[in-house]
Amino acid sequence: MRGRTAKPDQETGDVEIIEVGARDRVFVLTGAGISAESGLPTFRAEDGLWAGYRVEDVCTPDAWRRDPAGVWAFYSGRRASGWKAQPNPAHVALAELESELGDRFFLCTQNVDDLHERAGSKRLLHMHGELAKSRCERECGLPPIEDRAVYENLADVGRCACGGRLRPHIVFFGEIPLEMDRIEREIAKATMMVVIGTSGSVYPAANFVHWARQSGARAVYIGPERPLNAEAFTNTVLGMAGQVLPGLFVVL
């Protein structure tokens, strides 16, 4: 069944509001598009984040084993640019929606920046890791640590208590996203899924809307272009998230 597609009114910029009922539980998934509106380039952008780097050289387990200095140089660069970015109105709107819904709200992001936290979000999970943390390369069982350093060379990178070198707390290509069991539980409880700024091409995240729909949830997509999995959504709102998200949801 084809869902509804809405665009902002050309004169007023308004879109039809979406009601969140008193019993609704909202699961939000955000992707690179929401960070791009804060100036962080997306993975597939022609002039983007990965320009000049092959994924195989900076974001795979083999790359880490082969050249940890090169991997740290890349992620130190990401940290330097990430700290300069600021949350945009879409990040703020999600934090405000969470403050209204409390534990009926859950945010899962594919992004590794901390823009959601800086906007005020609390109930969130980074399924692909966090740029502001490091963890043991040996997976020794100790939790990730806060780490905002921009390293000039590998000798400056610390060691875990077990002796292993610290690596970026990032899910490399070929590794399993974090806390998938918790994500599946939250999706199963949701009555509304909101997906913002994703292409619908990266799995398993592209399947989340299908899982939610199988449980009977409404599904809303927000972004400048229809995603590859657009047919799964009951509502599609086309536009920049920072422009259409503030005021889009009304909690009853």
N, C-alpha and C positions, 0 to 999 in steps of 0.2 A: 504494500500500500504506500503510495507516494505521500510524503508529509508536506506541511505548509512551508513555503519559503517567503520570508519577509525582508524587505530592504527599508532603510531609513527614508522617511519622506524627504524629497529633495529640497523642499522649502523650510521645513521645521527641523529635520533631522530626527524626528520622533519615530519610534516603532511601537507596535502593539505590545502592551505589557503582558507578562506571563505570571500567572498567579501561583503562589506556593501555599498549599493548604496547611491547615493546622496539624494534620497527621503526616504530611509529606516528610520524607527523608531524602536529602539532596546529596548526590555524589558528583563532584566536579573533577574533571580531568583537564589539565592545561598542558599545552605543548609550546613549541618554540615560538609560535606566532605572538604570544602574549609578551614574551621577553623581547622579541624583535621591535615591538612598539616602544620599548625603553632604550633602543639603540644597540641591542645585542644581536649580531647577525645570526641567521639560521644556518643549519647544517648544509642545506642544498642551495643557498644563495650563491649566485655566480661570483660575487665579490665577498663571500662570507667567511665565517669563522675558520673553515678548514682550507681556505685557499692557500696554495703553496705547500700543503701537507697531504700526504696520502694517509688514509685511515689506518692502513696496515703499519704505518710508521709511528703512530702516536696513540692509538686507541684500541689495541688488541693485547691479549696476554703475551703473544709472541714478541710484540714490540717492547713490552716491559722487560721481558727476559733478555732481549737482545740489546736494548739501548735505554736503560732507565733514565739516563741523563737527558736524552732527547725527549722522552715522555714528560719528565718534570719541567723541561724548558717550555714545552707546549702548554702545559697546564698552569705554569706560573704566568705565562702570557695571558691566559684566559682569566686568571685571578686578577691581574692588573687591570684588565678592561672591565671585568665584572664589578669591581668595587666602585667604579666611576658611574655605573648605571644607577638610575633611580626608579622606584616603583611608579607605574603609570596609573591612570584612573581605573583601569580594569582590575589591577591588583587591589587597589583600595576598595572597590565595589565588592569584591569577593570577601575581603576581611569584614566589611560591614554586614554582608549577608550572613556570614558566620556568627557575628555578634547577635543577630536577631534569632537565628535558628539554634544556636548552642550545639548540643550533641546530636542534633538532627542534620548536621552538616559535616561533610568529610571532603577534603581536598587531596587529590593525588596529582602530582606534577611529574612530567617527563623532564623538566628542566633541572639543571644542577646549580643554578644561581640561587641567591637568597632573597630575591625581590618580594616573594610572598611573605616571608617572615618580616621583612622591613616594612611592609604595608600593614602588618598587624595580624596575619593569619597564624593560627595556633594548631588547629586540628588538620595537620597535613603530613603527607608522606612523599619523600623523594624516591621514586622507583628506580631512577638511574643514578642515584648517589648525590653527593653534595660537594660542591667546589671548595667550600670552606672547611672541609674535614680531610683527614688522612687516616689510613689504616695499615695494619701490618701486611706485608707482602706474603707472609707465610700463612695467613688466615688462622692465626694461633688461637683465636677465640676472644681476645681482648677487643673491647668496643672501639669504634673509630674515635679519634680525638679532634677537637677544634684545632684548625691550623689554617691561618690566613696569610702565611708567609709567601713571599715571592722570591723563589730561590735563584741565586745567581749561578750556582753550580751544584753538582751532586753531593759534594763533600759537606754542604750546608744542611742537607736533609737529615733529619733525625732518625733514630732507631727505636724500634719497639722494645719493651722491657724484655722480650724473649730474644732479642738480638737481630730480628729481621728488619730490613729497611722499610721505612714508611713509603707507601705509594698513595697516589690520589684516591680518595674515596669515591671512585667513579666506576660505573658498570661499563667495562670495556665490551666492544663487539665480541659476541660469542659467549658472554657471561649471562647468567640468569638475572633478570631484574629483581630488585629487593622486595621482600615482604609480600610476595604474591598471594600467600594464604590470607593475609589480612585484607588485601585489596579485594579478593574474591568474596570474603565475608561482607565487606562493606557494600559491594555491588549488590549482593543478594538481598540486603536490607533496604536498598534504595527504592524509592517510588518515582524519583526523577533523576535523570542523568544529564549533566550539562558538560559539554565538551567545547573547549575554547582553543582555537589557534593550532590545530593539528592537521596533518595532511591525510590522515586515515590510511597511511601506508606502512607504518611502523608497528610491528607486532611484538608482544601481545596486546599493546594498548589499543590498536585498531579494533580488537575484538570486544573491548569493554562494553561498547554500546549494544552489541548483539547479546551479550550476557544479560545486560540490564533489561533489554526488550523481552527476552525469554521469560523474565520474572514479572513482566507486565508493567514495567516502568515507562513513563514518558521520557523522551530523549530530545534535548535541545542542542543544536550546534550553533556556535558563534564564530565567525571568521570572515575574512574578505573574499574567500572563494569557497565553493562547495568542495568538501573533502571527497576522497575516493569512495568512502563508505556512506555517502550522503543519503542513500535510500533507506538506511536504518533509522533515520531520525524522524520524529513526529513534527518537529519544528526546526527550521533553519533560518537563522538571522544573519544576513550578509552585511558585513561592515567591519570596521576596525573595532576591536574589543573595547578599547579605551573610550570610544565614542558611543557605542550602543549598550554596553553592559551597565553603566551607572543608571539606575532607575528602571532597568528592564524587568526586574523581578519585584513583585509585591507580595509580602508575607501577610496572609490573612489571619 
